[in-house]
């Protein structure tokens, strides 16, 4: 009942624009609206594909009241978006995490022959095409894969910064493995923060999103990609009208970088901003009571070099109004080192235009990467650079669970590491129950595996031990 009311309300709002006559009233308007949505789905659907993933994961069980777990081979499905006709597909990193094999269901060329006159042609049969991982960006939960296909239908990126609450949107993907599904809703919030430690501002929508929709498309009424469906908030596990998509401007930035260099760099202005509250404003004697206020700056950083000062209030960035500290950080993160942004700031009773040259953020494990060289530290079969834990290295990592092992310093743009859930900073303590003390031992063990052999790494990550399992290519 609710969906009928929604469609009718939308139709009545659009009636003047659709030219509905008094004679036919809202009936013709609904017919036109339905036809427009059908045409939109027909144009967009071929560029949204189903992804089949095979990998290893922990399987839990219960044995006499005691919880047990083991590593088992598992299969899952997700969605992906063709963003380049040459076979480049964006999806969520969590869709392909731990994958041994990734395939994409690609429809064969559709044929209208055999379809009754005036009816919709049957969906063409799909075939599974092998895909390779180009790059993964864990921070944004995005990944780029590619299939060896040409002249594919691809979606055009829209500008997610122009989204507003109430805009009509459509979600496409393969929920519960039901490929080529579409749902309709509105933008519930154009820039929603979900947690303090997640830097992304998501698009919140009530368009129906369910498990399997991850990696699918959120498009506007023009069919442009304005978001990549990522997760839902639900007590039941199914759609409750609270879904989240990564904004297209974030997706496009990550896509372009992964395609070009296999990794993602992020920008920094060298300043720390906070939300300006009325209490802060009154206590510091500031002229405004909203926005983002500069609380600190990196000595010698871009912000200080540009002349910014503490207590400056940032009003806009490149013409876009800044309403919060999170919004400012999100915009700066998307920038590349060397770019210049223009800030409008309020200082005392005057306004200033301040150009700031962005620098590239330093990754937390850059010091370790600097200690590694491809000649000495590369594990070719895995595509990772590793270094041994020495006394000097141990000082960089407090509270080690074990005093031995090798540390993942960096991942190569290509190689099996893109399929394996290893991250810079992970400490590998053992391989298939064999302790790893020195790098040469680790190299010998990995080189000794036959193709298809199961590999289980005992990894320390963020102070916790866990298993990372995969098959050798």
N, C-alpha and C positions, 0 to 999 in steps of 0.2 A: 504493500500500500504506500509506504514511504517513497519508493522509487517512482511510482506513478505521479505522486504529488510533485516530486522534484522535477521530473520531465515536463509536466504541465506548467509549472511555475517558470521554468527556463523558456518554454515555448511562448508563454504570454509575454515575458520580458523581451523576447526577440521578435515578437510579432511585427512591430513597426519597421524593423530592418528587413524582414523577410517579405514584406509587402502583402500581408494577409488582407483579403478584402472583407468588407462587412458581410457579404453574402455567405461566404464559407466559414468565416470566423476562425476559431482556434484549430479546427479540424485540419484545414489545409496547412496551417503553421506546424502542427505536429508531424504531418506527412513530410513536409520539407525538412524539418529538423531530423527526423528519422533517416531520411535519405542522405542528409549531409553527414551524419555519424557513420552510416554504412559506407559511404564513399571514403571517409577518413580512415576507417578500419581497413578497407581494402588496399589503400595506398601504403599504410604504415606496417601492417602485419608481416609482409614478406621480409622486412628488415629486422624482425625480432625472432630469434631462434632459440631452440631448446638445446641445452648442453648436457651431455651424458658424461659422468665422472666415475672412474673406478679407482679405488685407493685402499688404504689400510686405516683402520681406526680401532679404538678400544671398544670391546663388546663386554658389557657388564652382565652379571647374573647373580643368582643367589644359591648358595649351597649350604644347607643346614643352618641357615641364619647368618652365615658369614658371606659378605660381599666378595665376589671374585671378579677379576677382569682379565681379558686376554686380547691380543691383537688379532683382528680378523679382516678378511677382504670384504669391502663394502662398496655398494654402488649408490649413487645419488643423482639427482637432476637439478638443473637450475636454468636460468635464462641468460641470454646475451643479446647485444645490440650490434648489428653491422654498422660501423661508422665510416667505413671506406670500402668502395667497390672492389678493391684488390684483396679482400678477405680479412681485414682487420675487424676484430670483434671485442667490444668492451663488456666486462662482467664484473661481479664482485670477487674479491680475493678469496672470501670464505667459500665460494662455490667450488673453486678448484684447489683449495688448500689440501695438501697431502695427497694429491692426485698421482696415480701411476699412469693413467691413460685419460685423455680428454678427447671427446668426439662431439661434433656438432651436427644436429639434424638439419639438413638443407633440403628444402622442397625441390623436386624436379620441376622442369618447366611445365607450367599449367597449360592445360588444353581444354578448350570449351567444347570440344567435340564430345558427343554423347550426353551432354547436359540438355534437359528439356528446354524448349524455347521459353524465355521469360523467367527462368529460374537461375539461381546462383550456381556457378560451376562447382563441382565437388573439389574439396581441398586436394591438391596434388600429393602423391605419395612422397614421403621424405626418405632420404638416405643418410646414413651416418658417415661423416667425413672426419678423418683424423685432424687434430689441431695441435699446434705447438705453442707453448707459452713464450711470449716475447718479454714480458716483465710483470712484476707484482709490486704494488705499493701498499704495504700493510697499514700505514697510517690512515690512508683514505679508504681502505678496504676495496681497492679497485685493482683489476688485472686486465692485461691486454693479451689476447690470443690471436692466432692467425690460422686460416685454412687455405689450402692451395686451390683457390677458386678465383675466377675473374668475373667482371661485369655483374657483381652482385647488387641487389637493391640496398641502398644505404640511407640512413636517416641524416638529416641536416641538424647541426647543433643550433639551438635557440639561445637566447640571452636570459639566463635564469635571474639576473639582477633586476629584470623588468617585471618579474612575477609579483602579483598582489593577492592578498587574501580575497577569496571568492572567485578567482579565475577558474574557469572550467578546464578540467584535465582528464586524460584517459590513460589507464594503466594497461600495458600489454606484456604478456609473458606466458609461462607454462606452470601455473599453480597446480600443485599436487600431480605434476606430470601431464596435465591437460594442456597440450601445446596449442598455441595460437588462440589464447583467451584474451578478451578485452573487457574492461570495466570502466565506469564513468564516475566522476566525483568532482570535488572542488578543492582548491588550495585552502587548507584549514589554517596554515601559517606559512608564510613565505621564507622565514629564517628562524628555525627552531633549534635552540641549544638543548641537547639531551643529557649532557653530563659535564662536570667541570674539567675532566681530563680528556674530553673529545673536542678537538678544535673546530670540527665542521659544523656549520649551520645548515640543518636539513630542511627540505621541503616537507611539510606535514600535509597529508591528504586523506580524505575519507574514501577515495577510490579503492575498491576492494583489492587488497593485496594479501596473498596467502603464501605459505611455504612453497617454494618452487618459483615464485615470482622474482626472487632475488636475481639481480642482474638484468631484469627486464626494463622496458622503456616507460617513462612518463612523458606524454606529449601534450602540446597545447592544441587549440582548435585549428591551428594551421598545419598540424602534423609535424612540427619541429620538436626535436628532443630537448626537453627542459629539465629532465631528471632521470636518474638510474635508480630503480626501486631496490631497496636494501634491507629493511627490516620492519617489523610491526611490533606494537605493544599490545599484548593480548593476555587475558587470564585463561582463555580456553585453548590457545594455540592456533586459533583461526582468526579470520578478519573480524575486528570489532570497530572498524572505522578509524583506526589510528595507525596510519602507515607513514613511512619515511623514505624519502628519495634523496640521493646525493645530487646537488644542483649541477646542471649541465656545464656551467662555467668551471666547476671543479673537475668534472669528468673530462672536459676538453683539454684542460691544462695537463692532467695526468696522462691522457692519451698521447698528446703531442710529445711529451717528454719520454714516455716509455717507448714510443715508436722511434724516436730519434737516438736515444742513448741507453735505453734499457733500465733506467732508474729515474727517480724523481728528486729534484732539488727544490728547496723552498726558500722564500725570501725573508729577510729580517730588516727592520728599520732601526734596530738597536735601542728601542724604547719600550718601556713597560707602562701600559695604560690600564686604568680601572674605570668601572662605571661611576659616573658622577652622580652622587645622590644629594638630596637636599641637605642632609647632615654634613657631608663633606663640603658642600658649597658654602653653607653658613659658617662652618668652622674655619674655613680658609679664606673667607671673604671673597668668593668667586662670583662673577656677575651672572652666571647661568646655573641651572640646577638639573641639567640633563646632558647626556652625551658621554664622551670618553675623555678623561683627564690624564695628562702625563704625570706619572708618579715617580719614574726613575728612567735613567738612560745609561747605556753602556759607555764607559769612558772611551772617548775617541771613536765611538760608533757613528753610523750615518745620521742619527737624529741629532746628536750633539754637534757633529760637523755642520749640519744644516742650520744650526742656530736655535733649535727648539729648547724650551726651558721647562722645568718642573712647574706644574700648575697650569700649563697651557691646556686649553680645551680644544680638542680636535672636532671640527664641525663637518668637514667633508674631505673625501679623498677622490681625486680626479673627477670632481663634480657630483659624486654620490654622497648623500647625507649619511653621516656616521651617528648612529643612535646608541651604540653600546661598544664596550671594549672588545667583546667577542666578535662583533661585526668588523671592527678595525683589524684585529688579528687574522681573521679569516681572509680578508682582502689582501693583506700583506703576504700571507703564506702562499698565495697563488702567484706572486710576482717572482721574476727571475733576477738573479744577481746582475747588476749593471743597469737595470731599468730605473727610471726616475718617476716618482709619483709626486703629485702636487697636493699639498694639504692646505686647507683653510683653517686657521686656528684663531681662537679668541684669547687674547692676552690682556688682562685688566679690562679697560674699556675700548680697546681697539682690536681690529682684525688684521691678520697678516696672511700673506700667501707664502708658503714655505715649500720649495722643491727639495725632496729627499731622495738621494741615490740609494737604492736597495742593494744589500749585500746578500750573499748566499748563506743560509744557515749552516752551522757546523753540526754534523751528525754526532750523536753521543759517543759513537765508537770510532770517530775519525782518528784519535790518537793511536788506536790499535791498528787501524788500516795503514797508518804511516809506518808501522813497524814491519809490515809484510811486503814482500815483493813477489811478483809472479814466478820468478825463477826459482825461489826457494820454497815458497809457501802455497803454491797452487795445488789443489787436488783436482786434476783435470776431469776425472770421471764424474765428480759432483759439481764442478764449477764453483768452488769456494776457495777463499784464501784463509788459511788457518795459521795460528801462531801458538807455540808452546807456552805454558804458564811458567814463567821465570820469577825470580824475586822482584824484579822491576815491574813486570806485568802484574803480579799479584797486588802490588801497591795501588794499581788503578782500579782494582775490583775488591772492595771490602766484603767481609763476611762470606768468603767462598765456602761452599759445602765440603769440597774436597780440594786438596792441595795439588792435584795433578789433573791433566787433561789438555785439550787443545781448544782454542777459542776461535770461533768464526769471526774473522775480521771484516770480510766483505764477500759479496756474491757477484759472480760474473754476469754480464748482461744476458748471456746465453748459457745453456747447459742444463743439466738435470736439477740443479739447485732451484730453478724456477718452479719445478714440480714439488719440491720437498719443503716441508715447513721448518726451514732453518732461517734464523735471523741473525744479523750482526750482533755480537755480544753473547750468543749462545755458547755454552761450554760443553764440549763433548767429552764425557768421562769413560764411555765404553761402547763397543760395537759387538752386538750379539754376545753379550756377557764377557767379552774380552776387554780388560782395562786398557785404556789409552793413556800412556804416560808421555811419550815423545811423538813428534810429528812423523818421523820416519816410520814408526810402527803403524800409525793410522794410514799412511799412504800405502804401505805394503798390504794391509788388510783389505782396503778398498780395491786395490789393483788385483787382488787374488780372487775376487768374486766373479762367478760366471754370470752372463746375462740372464736376467730373470730371477736371480737369487734374492731372497728376502733379507733386508737389512734393518736392524732395529738399533737405533742410537739412543743411549741414555744421555739426556741433555739437561743441563742446569740452566734455567731461565728465570730471571727475577727471583732468585733464591729458592726456586722449587724444582725438584727433579721430575722429569717426564720422559716419555718415550716418543721418538719420531721414527715412524716405520715407512718403508717404501721398497720397491724392487729396483735392482740395478738395471739400467738400460742396456 
